[in-house]
């Protein structure tokens, strides 16, 4: 029996949806993000069985409570199995032990070498299932800071009922990240390079989706981390991690390289579902808006700095809104904050809200020098090669209080995606795979557009 949980907007002015409908939605019509009406709890006896289950079996148990009656258990299991058949490791997200209490959770074993594959492979199978069932087509819009777009294009390239338009900031992502997107030859794929930042790309998408008649008339949906299904899939690997470790009586810290706040929000939801997590560290680079927010209470947009970890080069962490809603339970409060942010580029959180956030989150920022030093030292001392984002997570974890028995850093991308940066630091290119070498020799297809929502929307309209 399905729970048929309803989903409502963080801003409280949109109709409630069931799962089948919410997975095709990005932003709610009122500009908010959809959240389930309740966090389902997993019983301890269920959690105790996870150590003997595969990743796919754990995924079924974690995702099932969020699904409605439009999907049978057998269909869900089939979608999960298909989604993870393209991963190159049997554990899907294996743990890599650094020392007795420090681990890396490797999330880069999917086809595009990034954690985004974990959710995107599932979503493409899920949407494909519904589209085939209803004999309809879809236009997908997304903005990427490097990895989401590649994962989305790879996932949807063979689904002919879908056209996919992905925006990325021109010349502001790594060459390998870009080529994972722009070398895919498929009639349903459109790569758009916008002359601006990731936040500019994201704002263009939000502006297009704010036109409800245009969205409805053109069957538009979003696959950014504002899509609930993205978050839902990421919850799974927190449960998987704890199932593979002996955590009884131990304090557990997860350190998460954080840009749009989706990956770490999934950890918070896992905690709400009954998983024993003592602290979630929001690991930021020199774009440290969330670290500053937790320190001062003031959420202030600043100019984006370009770093070697571009997926964290973000000022607008969209999913932070979901956390603010969950903690405040107050749609008017969320509306007030988001309105202030849009008008003034800043808002201030109350001491009570900050204290509640700090019950579950800490945050430490990492400089470029610290990132470089971390990559070099981990290679020299452990013969493990980190990408810059994982280095941010690991270095940031090192700044957390030392009262945690286990520290797990989410390793969000394969180092080959940032081969130029990493190779310079370790004087070694053995980590660059044949797949990436072949990719670098491939021709690209992309359209370069001005940072203008009307220009982008016109291009999309002409190619639907």
NORFENGI-V110567 format. One record per residue. N is the residue number from 1. SS is DSSP state (2 for helix, 1 for strand, 0 for the rest). D_CENTER is the distance of its C-alpha to the mean C-alpha in Angstrom with 2 decimals. Layout:
# NORFENGI-V110567
((N & SS & D_CENTER) (N & SS & D_CENTER))
This chain:
# NORFENGI-V110567
((1 & 0 & 29.52) (2 & 0 & 26.18) (3 & 0 & 25.30) (4 & 0 & 24.54) (5 & 0 & 22.45) (6 & 0 & 22.39) (7 & 1 & 19.51) (8 & 1 & 20.42) (9 & 1 & 19.22) (10 & 0 & 18.59) (11 & 0 & 21.44) (12 & 0 & 23.82) (13 & 0 & 25.45) (14 & 0 & 24.05) (15 & 0 & 25.31) (16 & 0 & 23.72) (17 & 1 & 22.17) (18 & 0 & 22.02) (19 & 2 & 19.15) (20 & 2 & 20.55) (21 & 2 & 20.48) (22 & 2 & 17.28) (23 & 0 & 15.10) (24 & 0 & 16.81) (25 & 0 & 16.16) (26 & 0 & 13.77) (27 & 0 & 15.48) (28 & 0 & 18.48) (29 & 0 & 21.82) (30 & 0 & 22.37) (31 & 0 & 19.30) (32 & 0 & 17.51) (33 & 0 & 14.52) (34 & 1 & 15.45) (35 & 1 & 15.64) (36 & 1 & 17.87) (37 & 0 & 21.36) (38 & 0 & 21.29) (39 & 0 & 19.32) (40 & 0 & 21.09) (41 & 0 & 22.56) (42 & 0 & 22.95) (43 & 0 & 26.46) (44 & 2 & 27.24) (45 & 2 & 29.24) (46 & 2 & 26.25) (47 & 2 & 24.15) (48 & 2 & 27.20) (49 & 0 & 27.14) (50 & 2 & 23.63) (51 & 2 & 25.14) (52 & 2 & 27.11) (53 & 0 & 24.45) (54 & 0 & 22.34) (55 & 2 & 18.55) (56 & 2 & 19.17) (57 & 2 & 21.61) (58 & 2 & 19.39) (59 & 2 & 16.68) (60 & 2 & 19.55) (61 & 2 & 20.67) (62 & 2 & 17.39) (63 & 2 & 16.41) (64 & 2 & 20.07) (65 & 0 & 20.64) (66 & 0 & 18.20) (67 & 0 & 19.88) (68 & 0 & 23.01) (69 & 0 & 26.27) (70 & 0 & 25.33) (71 & 0 & 23.96) (72 & 0 & 26.29) (73 & 2 & 25.46) (74 & 2 & 26.65) (75 & 2 & 24.51) (76 & 2 & 21.34) (77 & 2 & 22.43) (78 & 2 & 23.17) (79 & 2 & 19.80) (80 & 2 & 18.13) (81 & 2 & 20.74) (82 & 2 & 20.33) (83 & 2 & 16.54) (84 & 0 & 16.95) (85 & 0 & 20.28) (86 & 0 & 18.91) (87 & 0 & 17.56) (88 & 0 & 20.06) (89 & 0 & 20.29) (90 & 0 & 21.85) (91 & 0 & 19.78) (92 & 0 & 16.49) (93 & 0 & 14.78) (94 & 0 & 18.00) (95 & 1 & 18.92) (96 & 1 & 20.77) (97 & 1 & 23.37) (98 & 0 & 24.28) (99 & 0 & 27.04) (100 & 0 & 28.24) (101 & 0 & 25.56) (102 & 1 & 22.66) (103 & 1 & 20.14) (104 & 1 & 17.21) (105 & 1 & 14.75) (106 & 1 & 14.39) (107 & 0 & 11.20) (108 & 0 & 12.57) (109 & 0 & 15.25) (110 & 0 & 14.06) (111 & 0 & 15.86) (112 & 0 & 13.92) (113 & 0 & 13.58) (114 & 1 & 9.85) (115 & 0 & 7.35) (116 & 2 & 5.89) (117 & 2 & 9.46) (118 & 2 & 9.34) (119 & 2 & 8.07) (120 & 2 & 9.56) (121 & 2 & 12.85) (122 & 2 & 13.29) (123 & 2 & 12.72) (124 & 2 & 15.16) (125 & 2 & 17.66) (126 & 2 & 17.42) (127 & 2 & 17.93) (128 & 2 & 20.54) (129 & 2 & 22.33) (130 & 2 & 22.72) (131 & 2 & 23.67) (132 & 2 & 26.30) (133 & 2 & 27.57) (134 & 2 & 28.13) (135 & 0 & 29.12) (136 & 0 & 27.09) (137 & 0 & 24.92) (138 & 1 & 21.76) (139 & 1 & 20.48) (140 & 1 & 16.75) (141 & 1 & 15.69) (142 & 1 & 12.55) (143 & 1 & 12.00) (144 & 1 & 10.31) (145 & 0 & 10.63) (146 & 0 & 11.29) (147 & 0 & 9.07) (148 & 2 & 7.49) (149 & 2 & 11.19) (150 & 2 & 12.65) (151 & 2 & 10.77) (152 & 2 & 11.72) (153 & 2 & 15.19) (154 & 2 & 15.84) (155 & 2 & 15.05) (156 & 2 & 17.14) (157 & 0 & 19.83) (158 & 0 & 22.35) (159 & 0 & 21.91) (160 & 0 & 24.83) (161 & 0 & 24.42) (162 & 1 & 21.37) (163 & 1 & 21.33) (164 & 1 & 18.12) (165 & 1 & 18.06) (166 & 1 & 15.43) (167 & 1 & 15.99) (168 & 1 & 15.42) (169 & 1 & 17.37) (170 & 0 & 20.62) (171 & 0 & 21.44) (172 & 0 & 18.53) (173 & 0 & 16.34) (174 & 0 & 17.84) (175 & 2 & 20.32) (176 & 2 & 18.78) (177 & 2 & 15.34) (178 & 2 & 17.46) (179 & 2 & 19.72) (180 & 2 & 17.18) (181 & 2 & 16.96) (182 & 2 & 20.48) (183 & 0 & 22.52) (184 & 0 & 21.66) (185 & 0 & 24.81) (186 & 0 & 24.47) (187 & 0 & 26.16) (188 & 0 & 23.22) (189 & 1 & 20.86) (190 & 1 & 21.11) (191 & 1 & 19.58) (192 & 1 & 20.20) (193 & 1 & 20.39) (194 & 1 & 20.82) (195 & 0 & 23.10) (196 & 0 & 20.97) (197 & 0 & 17.83) (198 & 2 & 14.18) (199 & 2 & 15.04) (200 & 2 & 17.98) (201 & 2 & 16.07) (202 & 2 & 13.88) (203 & 2 & 17.19) (204 & 2 & 18.90) (205 & 2 & 16.56) (206 & 2 & 17.09) (207 & 2 & 20.78) (208 & 2 & 21.13) (209 & 2 & 19.60) (210 & 0 & 21.90) (211 & 0 & 24.83) (212 & 2 & 24.99) (213 & 2 & 27.92) (214 & 2 & 26.38) (215 & 2 & 23.18) (216 & 2 & 25.38) (217 & 2 & 27.96) (218 & 0 & 25.60) (219 & 0 & 23.35) (220 & 1 & 20.14) (221 & 1 & 16.69) (222 & 1 & 13.14) (223 & 0 & 10.09) (224 & 0 & 7.71) (225 & 0 & 5.26) (226 & 0 & 8.85) (227 & 0 & 9.77) (228 & 2 & 10.58) (229 & 2 & 10.45) (230 & 2 & 6.71) (231 & 2 & 6.96) (232 & 2 & 10.26) (233 & 2 & 9.59) (234 & 2 & 7.55) (235 & 2 & 10.64) (236 & 2 & 12.80) (237 & 2 & 12.45) (238 & 2 & 13.56) (239 & 2 & 16.59) (240 & 2 & 17.13) (241 & 2 & 17.30) (242 & 2 & 19.84) (243 & 2 & 21.78) (244 & 0 & 22.44) (245 & 0 & 23.72) (246 & 0 & 26.83) (247 & 0 & 25.66) (248 & 0 & 28.69) (249 & 0 & 30.02) (250 & 0 & 27.38) (251 & 0 & 25.04) (252 & 1 & 21.45) (253 & 1 & 18.98) (254 & 1 & 15.32) (255 & 1 & 14.29) (256 & 1 & 10.67) (257 & 1 & 10.20) (258 & 0 & 8.78) (259 & 0 & 8.36) (260 & 0 & 6.96) (261 & 0 & 7.25) (262 & 2 & 4.70) (263 & 2 & 4.76) (264 & 2 & 8.36) (265 & 2 & 9.14) (266 & 2 & 8.86) (267 & 2 & 11.46) (268 & 2 & 13.50) (269 & 2 & 13.73) (270 & 2 & 14.82) (271 & 2 & 17.39) (272 & 2 & 18.55) (273 & 0 & 19.02) (274 & 0 & 21.38) (275 & 0 & 19.73) (276 & 0 & 21.54) (277 & 0 & 19.25) (278 & 0 & 21.30) (279 & 1 & 18.94) (280 & 1 & 15.33) (281 & 1 & 15.47) (282 & 1 & 13.37) (283 & 1 & 13.91) (284 & 1 & 14.48) (285 & 0 & 16.46) (286 & 0 & 19.30) (287 & 0 & 17.12) (288 & 0 & 17.54) (289 & 2 & 17.45) (290 & 2 & 15.89) (291 & 2 & 18.34) (292 & 2 & 21.09) (293 & 2 & 20.25) (294 & 2 & 20.65) (295 & 2 & 23.74) (296 & 2 & 25.54) (297 & 0 & 24.17) (298 & 1 & 24.00) (299 & 1 & 20.84) (300 & 1 & 22.09) (301 & 0 & 20.58) (302 & 0 & 21.94) (303 & 0 & 22.02) (304 & 0 & 19.09) (305 & 0 & 20.27) (306 & 0 & 19.53) (307 & 0 & 18.71) (308 & 0 & 18.16) (309 & 0 & 14.48) (310 & 2 & 13.54) (311 & 2 & 9.74) (312 & 2 & 10.97) (313 & 0 & 13.78) (314 & 0 & 12.83) (315 & 0 & 15.15) (316 & 0 & 13.74) (317 & 0 & 10.82) (318 & 0 & 10.78) (319 & 0 & 9.43) (320 & 2 & 12.24) (321 & 2 & 14.52) (322 & 2 & 13.59) (323 & 2 & 14.63) (324 & 2 & 17.71) (325 & 2 & 18.72) (326 & 2 & 18.47) (327 & 2 & 20.55) (328 & 2 & 23.00) (329 & 0 & 23.32) (330 & 0 & 24.76) (331 & 2 & 23.70) (332 & 2 & 26.41) (333 & 2 & 25.15) (334 & 2 & 21.63) (335 & 2 & 23.40) (336 & 2 & 25.59) (337 & 2 & 22.87) (338 & 2 & 20.89) (339 & 2 & 24.27) (340 & 2 & 25.25) (341 & 2 & 22.13) (342 & 2 & 22.81) (343 & 2 & 26.51) (344 & 2 & 26.71) (345 & 0 & 23.40) (346 & 1 & 23.61) (347 & 1 & 23.98) (348 & 1 & 25.28) (349 & 0 & 24.22) (350 & 0 & 27.10) (351 & 2 & 28.00) (352 & 2 & 27.53) (353 & 2 & 23.87) (354 & 2 & 23.20) (355 & 2 & 25.14) (356 & 2 & 23.17) (357 & 2 & 19.82) (358 & 2 & 21.54) (359 & 0 & 22.52) (360 & 0 & 19.08) (361 & 1 & 17.46) (362 & 1 & 18.85) (363 & 1 & 17.71) (364 & 1 & 19.24) (365 & 1 & 18.90) (366 & 0 & 19.88) (367 & 0 & 22.08) (368 & 2 & 22.19) (369 & 2 & 25.30) (370 & 2 & 23.68) (371 & 2 & 20.86) (372 & 2 & 23.66) (373 & 2 & 25.80) (374 & 2 & 23.20) (375 & 2 & 22.61) (376 & 2 & 26.41) (377 & 2 & 27.28) (378 & 2 & 24.94) (379 & 2 & 26.33) (380 & 2 & 29.89) (381 & 2 & 29.85) (382 & 2 & 27.75) (383 & 0 & 27.54) (384 & 0 & 23.76) (385 & 0 & 21.92) (386 & 0 & 18.70) (387 & 0 & 16.55) (388 & 2 & 16.42) (389 & 2 & 12.90) (390 & 2 & 14.02) (391 & 2 & 17.29) (392 & 2 & 15.89) (393 & 2 & 14.54) (394 & 2 & 17.91) (395 & 2 & 20.11) (396 & 2 & 18.64) (397 & 2 & 19.23) (398 & 0 & 22.75) (399 & 0 & 23.37) (400 & 0 & 22.72) (401 & 0 & 25.94) (402 & 0 & 27.43) (403 & 0 & 27.96) (404 & 0 & 25.16) (405 & 0 & 26.40) (406 & 1 & 23.21) (407 & 1 & 20.36) (408 & 1 & 17.28) (409 & 1 & 14.98) (410 & 1 & 11.68) (411 & 1 & 12.53) (412 & 0 & 9.48) (413 & 1 & 11.75) (414 & 0 & 15.35) (415 & 2 & 17.85) (416 & 2 & 19.38) (417 & 2 & 16.65) (418 & 2 & 18.23) (419 & 2 & 21.66) (420 & 2 & 23.79) (421 & 2 & 22.52) (422 & 2 & 22.64) (423 & 2 & 25.93) (424 & 2 & 27.69) (425 & 2 & 26.90) (426 & 2 & 28.00) (427 & 0 & 30.51) (428 & 0 & 29.34) (429 & 0 & 27.66) (430 & 0 & 27.98) (431 & 0 & 24.21) (432 & 0 & 23.93) (433 & 0 & 23.91) (434 & 2 & 26.22) (435 & 2 & 23.37) (436 & 2 & 22.32) (437 & 2 & 26.01) (438 & 2 & 26.64) (439 & 2 & 23.72) (440 & 2 & 25.23) (441 & 0 & 28.47) (442 & 0 & 27.13) (443 & 0 & 27.77) (444 & 0 & 25.15) (445 & 0 & 24.94) (446 & 0 & 23.46) (447 & 1 & 24.88) (448 & 1 & 24.95) (449 & 1 & 25.20) (450 & 0 & 26.05) (451 & 0 & 23.73) (452 & 0 & 25.13) (453 & 2 & 23.65) (454 & 2 & 26.96) (455 & 2 & 27.16) (456 & 2 & 23.71) (457 & 2 & 24.50) (458 & 2 & 27.88) (459 & 2 & 26.49) (460 & 2 & 24.17) (461 & 2 & 27.16) (462 & 2 & 29.42) (463 & 2 & 27.31) (464 & 0 & 26.29))
